[in-house]
Amino acid sequence: MIFVTIVTIFLLLLILIVAANREFSPILKILLVGIFIGGLFFAHNPERLDDFALFLGVDAGSDLVFYITSMLIIYAVLVIYHKIVAVNKRVEIVCRHIAISRVIKPK
């Protein structure tokens, strides 16, 4: 029961953080809050997670959580990689602009 209490507090804090964050789009806020509410539901009713996993064709609820977590981590890594590439392109453009503006013209 202590684990469920810790998970509940953690998910409620995440819901508050997402709701208060102004940088997230409304659709992303709704999606994240829905995921966290689902997490709260399954934390308090783990037998329903097993039923949902069987409905999706997975043998156990813990396997389903592992598969979903793996997919979310891979997605997060790809998003971060895309942002790093975008920042590198912007830095390259700024460096080129600075280099061109500081060219010493021959006399």
Buried (B, 14 or more C-beta within 10 A) or exposed (E): EEEEEEBBEBBEEBBEEBEEEEEBEEEEBEEBBEBBEEBBEBBEEEEEBBEBBEEEEBEEBEEBBEEEEEEEEEEEEEEEEEEEEEEEEEEEEEEEEEEEEEEEEEE
